[in-house]
Amino acid sequence: MIYAITLMFGPYEMMKRSLEQFDKTVGLGDDEFQHILVDQHYPILRESIKSLIAERGEIKNTLVVDPGKNIGLANGVNFALKSVPLTNDDLVILFDPDMNPITVGWGRAMKSVHQEKSVAWTTCLFDGAKSDMNQIGKGFKAVTINGIDCRKIVAPVINSCCMLKASFLIASGGAHESNPYYGGFECHMWPYLVKNNLSWVFLEDYWEDCSWPELRCQNYAEYKVATTHGGEKQVEFTEWVMEKEKKRMLERKRATEGWCPDSKAIRLYDLILEKKPKVIVEIGVYGGQSLVALAAAAEQIDDAKVFGFDPYNDEECQQYDLNGSKIDHGKIDWVEIERKARETIAPYKKTKLFSLPGAYA
Ligand SMILES: C[S@@+](CC[C@H](N)C(=O)[O-])C[C@H]1O[C@@H](n2cnc3c(N)ncnc32)[C@H](O)[C@@H]1O
């Protein structure tokens, strides 16, 4: 049996297209492989991801497993493998949902290379690996296995879509990585290859990059950059994404004007994520200091919408004290305040700001 494991993380549309590519190109017979989707509880657009998992779960030979939270690459793989009756004769495909080969038949080609006993790991050769191989100490030897041109590497390089012998994973005690959240899988597995005199080869002709960078969301791209392959982040994943977004929101808030200290912005942000409202309305936006907190949090909730209203006009905004006297706020440049508010919330697609005369129409 060939088990293909996909850890489900990333924006919905990107994963959807990627998995459709997988269906088209892997090229193995139906009965000889099973796709295992691991629900890693990726926090961005969680509801959409859940529906994609449900859709994909309906497809023949697809199994969905759920470790309950993001447990990283190695543990995600191990969790998936524990859910099936794995034997030494099986093969395991690791298929990332963000970047994948589009050459038809890559799975079959890998399977054929795995007929060679000493090969424990095959990967479709992609640009990132090529540049790693070109660096000193990360060279390779050209070999042909079962008619397929390969590069046998002499030191670990970055991995992507690959197939591993289950016997290798079993002998190694499962997959390992140095960083619990997607880091150093290649380097950590390398000693097990060396110890058992096994090789890792890259298939020359089975990759054309398909990564849909336009579909990656910002959080996701940054997360990958910060933690994969030698990154230093070791916090719980969900918390990390949320903290990152909160920090960015606070920076934007501080760059504009208003009455919203950090503590209030954080409280608003957390409250929105806790209550997950679909419609959020702010009356009285000024420079957008509090609106930006609502807007940033709403981005992370499926189908949420934020509406801000402000007249941006002296007459409409006149305040009175309890004795009915006008409060003098001094001269306010409303045009500039409104411009700042709009600039502040511009990155947030789910947020709309209404000013007069449209505001109360
Ligand atoms: C004290 S500021 C608060 C700004 C923002 N919420 C913050 O925390 O930074 C009050 C805002 O309410 C707006 N405002 C006053 N009367 C309003 C009304 N009737 N409808 C909507 N906004 C109003 C003013 O233009 C001003 O921008």
The ligand as an SDF file (V2000), in Angstrom:
LIG
                    3D

 27 29  0  0  0  0  0  0  0  0999 V2000
  -13.4710   59.9130   20.7520 C   0  0  0  0  0  0  0  0  0  0  0  0
  -13.4730   59.5090   19.0300 S   0  0  0  0  0  0  0  0  0  0  0  0
  -13.2970   57.7810   19.1700 C   0  0  0  0  0  0  0  0  0  0  0  0
  -12.4840   57.2150   18.0260 C   0  0  0  0  0  0  0  0  0  0  0  0
  -12.1570   55.7540   18.0900 C   0  0  0  0  0  0  0  0  0  0  0  0
  -13.2720   54.9170   18.4150 N   0  0  0  0  0  0  0  0  0  0  0  0
  -10.9500   55.4700   18.9990 C   0  0  0  0  0  0  0  0  0  0  0  0
  -11.0830   54.7110   19.9800 O   0  0  0  0  0  0  0  0  0  0  0  0
   -9.8760   55.9920   18.7230 O   0  0  0  0  0  0  0  0  0  0  0  0
  -15.1780   59.7990   18.6420 C   0  0  0  0  0  0  0  0  0  0  0  0
  -15.5190   59.7950   17.1600 C   0  0  0  0  0  0  0  0  0  0  0  0
  -16.9460   59.7300   17.0560 O   0  0  0  0  0  0  0  0  0  0  0  0
  -17.3770   60.4810   15.9430 C   0  0  0  0  0  0  0  0  0  0  0  0
  -18.7710   60.8760   16.0860 N   0  0  0  0  0  0  0  0  0  0  0  0
  -19.3180   61.8750   16.8040 C   0  0  0  0  0  0  0  0  0  0  0  0
  -20.6730   61.8750   16.6630 N   0  0  0  0  0  0  0  0  0  0  0  0
  -20.9780   60.8230   15.8920 C   0  0  0  0  0  0  0  0  0  0  0  0
  -22.1820   60.2700   15.3900 C   0  0  0  0  0  0  0  0  0  0  0  0
  -23.3670   60.8150   15.6810 N   0  0  0  0  0  0  0  0  0  0  0  0
  -22.1270   59.1820   14.6070 N   0  0  0  0  0  0  0  0  0  0  0  0
  -20.9410   58.6090   14.3140 C   0  0  0  0  0  0  0  0  0  0  0  0
  -19.7810   59.0700   14.7450 N   0  0  0  0  0  0  0  0  0  0  0  0
  -19.7820   60.1680   15.5330 C   0  0  0  0  0  0  0  0  0  0  0  0
  -16.3960   61.6330   15.8940 C   0  0  0  0  0  0  0  0  0  0  0  0
  -16.2810   62.1460   14.5660 O   0  0  0  0  0  0  0  0  0  0  0  0
  -15.0840   61.0050   16.3770 C   0  0  0  0  0  0  0  0  0  0  0  0
  -14.3000   60.6100   15.2780 O   0  0  0  0  0  0  0  0  0  0  0  0
  1  2  1  0
  2  3  1  0
  2 10  1  0
  3  4  1  0
  4  5  1  0
  5  6  1  0
  5  7  1  0
  7  8  2  0
  7  9  1  0
 10 11  1  0
 11 12  1  0
 11 26  1  0
 12 13  1  0
 13 14  1  0
 13 24  1  0
 14 15  1  0
 14 23  1  0
 15 16  2  0
 16 17  1  0
 17 18  1  0
 17 23  2  0
 18 19  1  0
 18 20  2  0
 20 21  1  0
 21 22  2  0
 22 23  1  0
 24 25  1  0
 24 26  1  0
 26 27  1  0
M  CHG  2   2   1   9  -1
M  END
$$$$
